[in-house]
Amino acid sequence: MKIDFTHHQAAHCENGVVSNLMKYNGFDISEPMVFGIGSGLLFCYIPFLKVNHAPAVTYRVMPGQIFKKFTTSVGVKIKKEKFKNPKAAQERLDENLKKNNPVGLQVGVFNLTYFPDEYRFHFNAHNLVVYGKEDGTYLISDPVMQTVSTLTEKELEKVRFAKGPFAPNGHLYYPIAFPESFDLALAIKKGIRDTCKTMLAPIPIVGVRGMRYLAKLIRKWPLKKGVKVANHYLGQVVRMQEEIGTGGGGFRYIFAAFLQEASEVLSNPKLMDLSKEMTEIGDMWRDFALEASRIYKNRSSKPDAYNQVADQLVVLANLEEAFFKELKKAI
């Protein structure tokens, strides 16, 4: 059984899955529009959550929230399920495929056999679409891959029931009902307001305040934790930014593309200007990641290097604070 499903590559898995499922069901919604309406942009330093033995840093909302916020805003009803029994999880997936219903799955990355070895690490919040099954092999549309892939029954079971933080527990999801029409303008405004509210939140570890808090910690890590641990922690910041999260630069670029589309839908030229500004901020996040990577790879020749990357992060916090205040006014 093979569903007539068109694979579209995306910059990030959850946005791509939502966009691809919407397109399959007849709604041409782009990845940036999913991300913006779903209020996907975030910064949060999470000291109490360890990933790869270092505090977590996220540049996006929690896994599943983009899908939830987007579908709620546009009026799409979804079905979500988790399972304790792998056999029951497989049966439910096969039932949907027999009904020509492609299904989104949350999986672990480490055992995805079609991923290059350097991208296979312990991260359990990856998303993909299963659109068919032939001779015991599942047909996979993974949005971050250029082409479609396959996994055997055993391989798919392994990634669906990966252990550790954000364990997927066989999580599957798919839309079950759609409105006759979307109020896209209203959904866009809500997505922007929610993103501004989060990024400007008066919470020490969230948004621009979280960025400033992390900058203070970066200055202290070498003396308080030792160079080896400090390098590992800094490497984690970059890894979750540029590999796991697509975030520091990548998510800013996606949000900029969303503002560009939103500018046209709302006939608001100010959003186009802000789109360009966010692209520049994304470039600066990439510069931050480059300088940080030179430190933990022992390639930085700059004295007081940790303070310098902390300074870069403070500048980014200041720019984003001004940006989101301006964005809030613009709508």
N, C-alpha and C positions, 0 to 999 in steps of 0.2 A: 504494500500500500504506500503510495507516494502522492502527497498533496501538491497541487499546482501552486507552489509557494515561490515567490521571487526573493532571492537573497540580495540585500543591500548592505554594503559595508558601512560601518559607523565608527566614530571616534571613541565611543564608550558603550559598554555592553548593555546596560539597562535602558539607556535612551534608545539604542539601536533596536532592542527587542520590542519596545513599545511602538516605535515608529514602524517597524516591519509588520507587526501584528495589525496595526491600524491600516496600513496600506493593503494588506491582504484582505481586510474587511471593507475596502472601498473608500477609505479616508486618507487623502494624501497629506499626511502630517509629517513634517521634517523632524530630524533629530534635534536641532536647536529649539524648535517650537515645543517639543516634548519636554526638553530640559528646562526651558524658561517657565512654561505653564506649571510644570511639576516642582518649581522652586528648588531646583537641584543644587544651586550654588551655595557653598558654605565654607567656613573654616572652623575647625574645632580641634583643640589639643585635648586628648583623653588620657591623662596620666594613669588612671586606674584600669585601663584596658591595654594589655600587652600583646603585641604582634611581633613574632620573631624576637622575643625577649627585649623589646623596647616599647616605650609608650606610643600609642597610636596617634596619628595625625590624620584628619580627614578633611578633604577639600570639597566634599559633597555631602548631601543628607544621607541618612542611614539607608542601607540597602532596602529596596522595595518602596521607599517613600516617594520617589519620583513617579513611579507607576500609580501609586495610590492617589497622590495629589492631582496628577494629570487627569486620571479617569474621573475623579470626583468633580473636578472643575468643569469638564466638558460633558458630564452626565453619562459616562459609559459604566455599565455594571460589570464587575469582574467576579470570577470564581477563583478562590485560592484554597489550596489544600496542602497539608503536611502529613507525613506518615511515620509510623513506628516500624512497620513491616515493609521491607523492600519489595516483596512479592505483590503486596497490595498497591504499592506505588507504581510498579511496572504495569499492573493490570489496568489501573486508572489511566495511565498514559496511553496504553494501547487502545483502550476504549475510545478515547478522544481522536486518535489517529484514524480509527475505522470510521468515525463520523466526519472525516475531512476537516478536523479542527486542529490546526497547529498549536502547540503548547509551549509557553515559556517555562523555563526551569531555572532554579538557583542551584549552582553546583560549586564544588571545590576546584581550584585551579591545578593543584599539584599533580593530579593524576590524569589531566587532559592530555591524551597521547598525541593529539595533533598539534599541541603547542610546542614551540622550540624549547629545549631544555632550560635555557636561560630565563624563560618566563614562567617556569613551573615552580611555584612556591606555595606555602601554606596560606591560602586566602580563599575563604569559603563563600564569598558573596558575588561570584561571577554569574552572568546571565546568558542564556542562549535559547534558541528555539529548536524544538524537534518537529520536523514536518513530514516524517515518513519512516517506514521500516521495511526492509527487504532482506529476506533470508537471515533473520536474526540480528541484523545490523541496523542501527538507527541512523537516520539522515539528519544531520545537524547543520543549522544555520547559526553560526556564531558571528555576531555583528562585527567583532574586531578582526575577523579573518577576511582575507580578500575573496576567498571562494568557500563553497560549502565543504563540510567535513563529514566523517562518519565515526561512530563508536559502537562497539559490540554491546550486547546486553550486560555483560559483566563489567565492562569499562564504564558504561553509563551508571550502573548501580553504584559503583565505587565512588564516582564523583558526586552523585546525588546524596550519598550517605557519608560524606567526608566528616571527620571529627574535628573538634576544636572550636574557636570563636566563630560565631555566626553559622554554626553547623546547619546545613540546609534541610536535613530531615525529609528528604524527598520532595521538597517544596515545588509545586507546580501551580501555574496560574494562566488564565486566559479570559478574554472578554466574552460575555454571554448576552449582552443587550446594548443597543446603541440608540441615542436620541435621533429624532428625525432631522435635526440640524444642530450645529454647534453655535453658541454665542462666543466666537473666538475672541472678540475684543474684550469682553468681560473677563474671560479666562486669562487673557494676557495681563490685564491690569491686576488681577488677583495674584497671579504668579509673581509679578514685579513687587507688589506691596509686601508679600510674604517674604521674599528674598531680602528686601531692604530691612524689614523688621528683624530678621535673623542676624544679618551681618552687623546691625547696629545695636544688637541686644545688650543689656546691661549685665552680662554674665561673664565672669573672668576668663573662661576658657573658650568662649564662643565668639565668632565674628572678628571684628577688628581688635577687640579687647583680647581675644585669644591669641592673636598674632603678636601683640605687644607682650603678653605674658610669656609666650614661647621665646621671644627675643631675649627676655631677662634670663630665662633658664639656659639658653645657649651660651650666654656670657659666663655662667657659673659652672657648666658641665666639666670643663677641663680640670678645674681645681677640685671640685666637689666629687666628681665621679672618676677622675683619672682620664688620661688621653685615650686609652683603648676603648673604654665605655663611651666616652664623649663622641668619639668617631663613629661608633656603632649607632648611637642615638641620632647623630646628625645624618648618617646614612639612611636611617629609617625615615627621617623627615623627607629626604629627597626621593626615596623609593616609593613612599606612599603618595608623593606628589606626582612623579613622572611615570611610574610603572603601574602601581596599583590603582591610583586615583585619577590618572589623566589630568591631575588637578591644578597645580600651581599655574601653569600656563594653559594647558589644554582645556580645562573647564572654563577658564576666562575667555578663550577664543570661541567656545561654543556659546557662551552667554552673549558675547559680542554679536555673533551671527543671529541669535534670537532677537536682540534689540534691533538689528537691521531689518529683520522680517516684521517685527512689531511696529517699527516706524511706518512701514507701508500700510499695514492693516489699520493702524490708528490714525494715519495721516498726521504723524507727529515728527517733524524734522529734528527736534531736539534729541529724540532717541537715536537717530542716525549719528549725531555728533558724539553721544555717549558711547555708542558702539565702537567708534574709532578710539575713544579714550580707553575703553576696556581692553581693546587689542594691545594698546601700548602698555597697559598694566600687565597683561599676559606676557609680553616680551620681558618685562622686568622680573617676573616670577621665574622665567627661564634663566635669566642672568643670575638670580639668587641660587637656583639649583646648580648651575655650573660652578659658581664660586664655592658652594658648600661641598660639592663632590670633589673639588681639588683638595680640600682640607682632609676629608676622610680617606682619600686615596693617597695622602701624603705628597700631593703635587703642588700645594700652594707655597709660593715663595714669599708671601706677604707676612710681615710681622703682625702679631695681634689679630690673627685671621678670624678667630671666633667672634671677636667684637665687631669686626667689619661685616660679617654676614648678618650678625644681629642688627647692625645699623641698617642694612638693606631691608630687613624684615620690618623694622620700625617705619621706614620710608613707605613701604608697601601698605602698612596699616594706615598711615596718614592719608595716602592717596585713595585708598578704598573707602575710608570714612567719608572723605569729601565727595567721592563718586556716588556712594549710595544715598547720601543726603540730597545730592542734586537729582539723582534718579527718582527719588521719592517725590520731589517737587514737580518733576516733569510730567507725572501722570495724575 
